Amino acid sequence: MLESAEIARLIVAFIFTVFVIIAIYYGLSRYGKPFLSQKGIIKILDVKYLGKGISLIFVEVKNKQFFLSVSDKEVKILEKWEKEEKKENLSEKT
């Protein structure tokens, strides 16, 4: 059987492990977003998974937007747009 010292050590190790898991979860949920944010010139705006290894991705690179089809074997550009500025859209409506 386990002695009381071994049981106490097991309980302390379990509590420590749970505390570390909670701390990591809290840290990532609170401070992880700035590290994961997209500050480069390539931004993934949306991803839709259609099945195993097949997805549609909407990407923005500088002033261009791309609609991509991605599979295990290839990446295809389905559509390509020039990004319009919001100021230009407002001036055209008036």
N, C-alpha and C positions, 0 to 999 in steps of 0.2 A: 504494500500500500504506500501511498504518498504520505510523507511526513508533513506536518503543519508548515514548516519553513518552505518546503517545495510548493505547497499549495499557495502560500502567500506570494512567493516569487512568480508563480504562474498568473495569479490575479493581477499583480502589479504590471507584468509584461503585457497582459491583455488590455488593461486600462491605458497603458502607454501607447500601444498600437492603435487603439480606437482614437485617442487624442491626436496622434500624428495624422491619421486619415482625415479627421474632422478639420484639423489645421490646414492641411493641403487643400481640401475642398474649399474652405473659406478663403484661403489665399488666392486660389485660381479664380473663384467666382468674383472676388472683389478687385484684385489687382492684375488678373490675367488678361483682361480685355485690352489694355493699352499695349501689351506686348504682342498680342495677336492681331491688332488692328492693321489695316492695310495702308501704309503710308507711302508706298512706292508708286510707280507710274502704271502698274498693272493692277486692276481691281476686278475681283470676281463679284459680279452683282447678283447673280442667281444661279443655282444649280438644281436640276431636276433629274433624279435617278429613275430611269425607265425600266431597268431590269439589271440582271447580273452583268456587270461590266459595260453597261450602256447608259450614257447620261447626256443631257443637254446643258450647256453652260453659256451664260450671258456674261461677256467680259468687256471691260473698258480699258483701252490703252491710249493714253494722251487724249486726243479729241476724236477717237474712233471707237465704235462699239461693234463687237463681233458676237454672232450667234453660232456656237460650235456644237458639233455632234462628236462625242468622244466614245470610242469603244476600246476593247482590249488591243485591237490591231491598228487602229488609225484615228486621226483627228481630222475632221472636215469642217471647213468654214461654210455654213449654210447661208448666212447673210452678213452684210457689212454695211455700217452706217457711219456718216460723219455726225459727230455730236453737235447739236445746236445749242447755243448759249441761251439762257433764259431771258436775258435782256433783249435779244433779237426777236424772240417770240412775242414779247409784250409790245414792242414797237410795231410789229407787223399787224397786230390786232386792232390798233388804234388808227 
